[in-house]
Amino acid sequence: MTEDQREDEIDLAAITEGAGHLAPEAGLMGRLVDRVAYIFAAGIVIAAAILLTEVFLRYILNRPTIWAHETTIFLCGLAFTFGGLYCTSRNSHIRVVLIYDWLPEGTRRVFNVIISIVSAIASAFFAYAAWHMVTRAVWAPSGEIRLETTGSAWSPPTPALIKVFIFIVMLLLVLQFLILAVNYARRAKG
């Protein structure tokens, strides 16, 4: 095997590792995330159908809607936000493998535990920041519930809803990374 073939093999491994299957270390939560992902995938299809309908209504019938664009932005935002949790449960998130690929298998397992713990801590910081967004988007300064809206003609409360969803996903990411760390540690011992 030439040096170029070895580099191509490493790059292919970095691209395809975890792709197409659920990481066994993700546990029950990973399996649940994998199942729920179909809902968000359907949201992308629904968003595309809404945009196609909007194009027809706007350019063929000259009857544009006030809700199509904000609805598709909301549906796609939900799907993209959930995508981070989905990729984590499948162990297919983006990573820099410059050093990781050259490590022996046992050392990789230790790195997996460390990386999962650091990622859980980072996700916890993001959840904390998201909580501050939620408090401003959901509650008025007087303490009553007042959902932030888009301010458009339709003005749905989608900004508040997406911020609440980001907060929930960040908490779930913390949990998923901790599950991964524990399961990587168990596998390293066994």
C-alpha positions in Angstrom: 0.0 0.0 0.0 1.5 3.4 -1.0 1.5 6.4 1.2 -1.2 8.1 -0.9 -3.5 5.1 -0.6 -3.0 5.1 3.2 -3.9 8.8 3.4 -7.0 8.2 1.2 -8.0 5.3 3.5 -7.7 7.5 6.6 -9.7 10.3 5.0 -12.4 7.8 4.0 -12.5 6.4 7.6 -12.9 9.9 8.9 -15.8 10.6 6.6 -17.7 7.3 7.0 -17.1 6.4 10.6 -20.5 6.2 12.3 -22.3 6.9 9.1 -25.4 4.8 8.4 -25.7 3.1 11.8 -26.4 3.9 15.4 -23.4 4.0 17.8 -23.8 1.1 20.2 -22.5 3.3 23.0 -25.4 5.7 22.5 -27.7 3.4 24.5 -31.4 3.6 24.8 -31.4 7.4 24.3 -29.6 7.0 21.0 -32.2 4.5 19.8 -35.0 6.9 20.8 -33.2 9.8 19.0 -32.8 7.6 16.0 -36.6 6.8 15.9 -37.7 10.4 16.6 -35.5 11.7 13.7 -38.1 10.5 11.2 -40.4 13.3 12.5 -37.8 15.9 11.8 -37.0 14.4 8.4 -40.7 14.6 7.6 -40.6 18.3 8.6 -38.0 19.0 5.9 -40.2 17.3 3.3 -43.2 19.3 4.6 -41.2 22.5 4.4 -40.3 21.7 0.7 -44.0 21.0 0.0 -45.0 24.3 1.6 -42.4 26.2 -0.5 -43.6 24.5 -3.7 -47.2 25.4 -2.8 -46.1 29.0 -2.1 -44.4 29.2 -5.5 -47.6 28.0 -7.2 -49.8 30.3 -5.2 -47.6 33.3 -5.7 -46.6 33.0 -9.4 -49.4 31.1 -10.9 -52.5 32.2 -9.0 -51.0 35.5 -7.8 -52.2 34.7 -4.2 -49.2 34.6 -2.0 -49.4 33.5 1.6 -48.1 35.3 4.7 -47.2 32.1 6.6 -45.1 29.9 4.1 -41.7 31.4 4.6 -41.8 31.6 8.4 -43.2 28.1 8.6 -40.5 26.6 6.5 -37.8 28.5 8.4 -39.2 27.1 11.7 -39.4 23.5 10.4 -35.9 23.6 9.0 -34.6 25.2 12.1 -36.1 22.4 14.2 -34.6 19.8 11.9 -31.1 21.4 11.9 -31.1 21.8 15.7 -32.1 18.2 16.2 -29.5 17.2 13.7 -26.7 17.8 16.2 -28.3 15.4 18.7 -28.9 12.9 15.9 -25.3 13.0 14.7 -24.0 12.6 18.2 -26.1 9.5 18.8 -24.8 8.0 15.5 -21.2 9.1 16.3 -21.0 10.8 13.0 -20.3 14.4 14.1 -17.5 16.3 12.6 -14.2 15.8 14.2 -10.6 16.6 13.5 -8.8 13.3 13.2 -5.3 14.5 12.6 -4.0 12.8 15.7 -6.9 10.5 16.6 -6.5 8.2 13.5 -2.9 7.5 14.4 -3.6 6.4 18.0 -3.7 2.8 19.1 -7.2 1.4 19.7 -6.8 1.5 23.5 -5.7 5.1 23.5 -8.6 6.0 21.2 -11.1 4.6 23.8 -9.6 6.8 26.5 -9.8 9.8 24.1 -13.4 8.9 23.4 -14.2 9.2 27.1 -12.4 12.5 27.4 -13.9 13.9 24.3 -17.4 12.9 25.4 -16.9 14.5 28.8 -15.5 17.7 27.3 -18.4 17.8 24.9 -20.9 17.3 27.7 -19.4 20.2 29.5 -19.5 22.4 26.4 -23.1 21.4 25.8 -24.0 22.3 29.4 -22.5 25.8 28.8 -24.6 26.1 25.7 -27.7 24.9 27.6 -27.0 27.6 30.2 -26.8 30.2 27.5 -29.9 28.9 25.8 -31.8 29.1 29.1 -31.1 32.8 29.2 -32.5 33.1 25.6 -35.6 31.2 26.7 -36.2 33.4 29.7 -36.2 36.5 27.5 -38.2 34.8 24.8 -40.9 33.3 26.9 -41.5 35.5 29.9 -42.2 39.3 30.0 -40.3 41.4 32.5 -43.4 41.4 34.7 -43.2 37.6 34.9 -46.2 36.7 32.8 -45.8 34.3 29.9 -45.4 36.2 26.6 -43.9 34.3 23.7 -41.6 36.2 21.5 -43.0 36.5 17.9 -41.5 37.3 14.5 -43.1 40.7 14.2 -44.2 40.0 10.7 -47.8 40.3 9.4 -48.5 36.8 10.6 -46.3 37.1 13.7 -46.2 33.5 15.0 -44.3 32.7 18.2 -41.7 30.6 16.4 -38.7 32.5 17.8 -39.7 31.6 21.3 -40.5 28.0 20.3 -37.2 27.4 18.6 -35.3 28.8 21.6 -37.1 26.5 23.9 -36.3 23.6 21.5 -32.6 24.6 21.4 -32.5 24.5 25.2 -34.1 21.1 25.3 -31.8 19.7 22.7 -28.8 21.1 24.5 -29.9 19.3 27.7 -30.4 16.1 25.8 -26.9 16.5 24.2 -25.4 16.8 27.7 -27.2 13.5 28.6 -26.2 11.8 25.4 -22.5 12.8 25.8 -22.5 11.5 29.4 -24.1 8.2 28.3 -21.4 7.9 25.6 -18.6 8.7 28.1 -19.9 6.0 30.5 -20.3 3.4 27.8 -16.9 4.2 26.3 -15.4 3.8 29.7 -17.1 0.5 30.3 -15.9 -0.7 26.9 -12.4 0.4 27.7 -12.4 -1.7 30.9 -13.9 -4.8 29.2 
